[in-house]
Amino acid sequence: MEEPQLKTGTTTVGIMCKDGVVLAADKRATAGSMIVDKHAEKVHIISDDVALTIAGGVSDAQLMIKLIRAELKLKEIRTNKRPSMKEAANLLGGFLYSNIRRMSMLPGIVHFLLAGKDTQGLHLYDLYPDGSVTKVRDYVSSGSGSVFAYGVLETQYKSDITTNDAIKLAVKSVNTALQRDSASGNGIDVIVITPKEIKRVLQKEVEVSLER
């Protein structure tokens, strides 16, 4: 019998703001119906300019995070300038394209939301498991709980939203998914990207007690 693959059955959210970009995700990792990690990190800061969220197979996501981190650093050293966000998105998209088409007993299904800053401004990309790269101009969600998050985003997002309000919206979106999606849960991480910096603004864990 095939062993269950460790997955971040997940809710991740990316929101474009007038003064930044907000990324958020829950903290639960599952294998089949079992919760195997209540403290999973699904929002990663890759460099001083780039951050991303993960949904899908954990091992593939971890490998591609290592690869994109190393490749972006190498590119900066070779060219003596920081890579643009378009270059970063296309590079990661290439990794995804190759990964899902590689023959394997465990299919490499990973979904990234990539955000960051460069000389052209702030950017948010949706990188689907098939390697497609889509520039996002408002908001995006991925993972098993995304259908619930989209219900909140569709009704409450505004094009002139600030990062402070987007943090609240991201938390509400992920929290809504936590209430309905069994593969999402145990807390929330939020990262904000502005023209000046990338910083983690919220890292909250939620424990569910079985006592009455």
C-alpha positions, -999 to 999 in steps of 0.1 A, spaced: 0 0 0 13 35 -9 23 56 21 4 88 25 24 118 13 30 146 38 10 176 24 2 211 35 -35 207 29 -36 244 32 -51 278 30 -27 305 17 -36 341 7 -19 369 -12 -32 404 -13 -19 434 -33 -22 467 -15 -16 503 -24 15 503 -1 26 467 -1 18 430 -4 5 407 23 10 369 24 -7 346 49 -11 309 55 -23 285 82 1 262 101 -12 226 96 4 198 77 -14 165 71 -7 130 58 -40 115 46 -65 122 75 -38 125 101 -24 159 114 14 154 115 26 189 121 8 217 140 36 242 135 43 240 98 59 271 82 41 278 50 52 315 45 89 317 37 112 347 33 135 338 5 157 369 3 156 406 12 132 411 -18 112 378 -21 88 358 0 64 329 -9 37 306 4 35 269 -2 6 244 -7 10 208 -17 37 182 -12 61 192 16 92 175 3 89 190 -32 82 225 -17 112 223 6 135 213 -23 123 240 -46 126 266 -18 163 256 -14 168 257 -52 152 291 -58 170 306 -28 204 294 -42 197 303 -78 186 338 -70 217 344 -49 239 330 -77 222 352 -103 228 382 -81 265 373 -78 269 367 -115 251 398 -127 261 421 -98 224 431 -94 194 418 -77 171 397 -99 137 412 -109 105 396 -96 96 385 -131 129 367 -133 123 350 -99 88 340 -109 99 325 -142 127 307 -126 104 291 -100 79 284 -127 105 264 -146 113 243 -115 76 235 -111 72 226 -148 101 202 -146 90 188 -112 55 178 -121 66 161 -154 92 139 -137 82 103 -134 77 94 -97 58 72 -74 47 104 -56 36 132 -79 53 165 -72 23 188 -68 32 222 -53 14 255 -56 33 287 -47 22 323 -42 53 345 -48 56 381 -38 83 407 -36 98 440 -46 122 452 -73 131 484 -91 97 483 -109 77 482 -77 57 455 -58 46 422 -73 24 392 -66 24 360 -87 4 328 -87 26 298 -97 4 268 -104 17 232 -100 19 228 -138 45 256 -140 22 283 -152 30 318 -140 2 344 -135 7 380 -123 -19 389 -97 -32 425 -95 -56 421 -66 -57 389 -45 -52 352 -48 -56 321 -26 -44 285 -29 -48 252 -11 -77 231 0 -93 259 20 -90 285 -8 -127 282 -18 -137 295 17 -110 323 16 -122 335 -18 -157 340 -3 -143 366 21 -118 381 -4 -144 386 -31 -168 405 -9 -143 426 12 -113 434 -10 -109 470 -22 -84 482 -48 -71 509 -25 -67 487 6 -37 494 29 -14 468 43 -29 473 78 -64 465 65 -51 437 42 -35 420 73 -69 420 89 -85 407 57 -59 380 53 -64 368 88 -102 368 84 -99 349 51 -76 322 65 -96 320 97 -128 314 77 -111 284 60 -99 271 94 -135 268 105 -146 247 75 -115 230 60 -102 201 81 -68 202 63 -62 238 74 -57 249 110 -36 253 141 -27 290 135 -17 316 110 15 333 97 14 367 80 42 385 62 41 420 48 63 433 19 67 470 15 91 490 -7 115 492 23 114 457 38 99 422 43 88 414 78 67 388 96 39 407 114 19 378 129 27 343 139 -2 329 159 -7 294 170 -41 279 180 -43 248 201 -76 228 202 -83 213 236 -101 180 240 -111 187 276 -146 197 285 
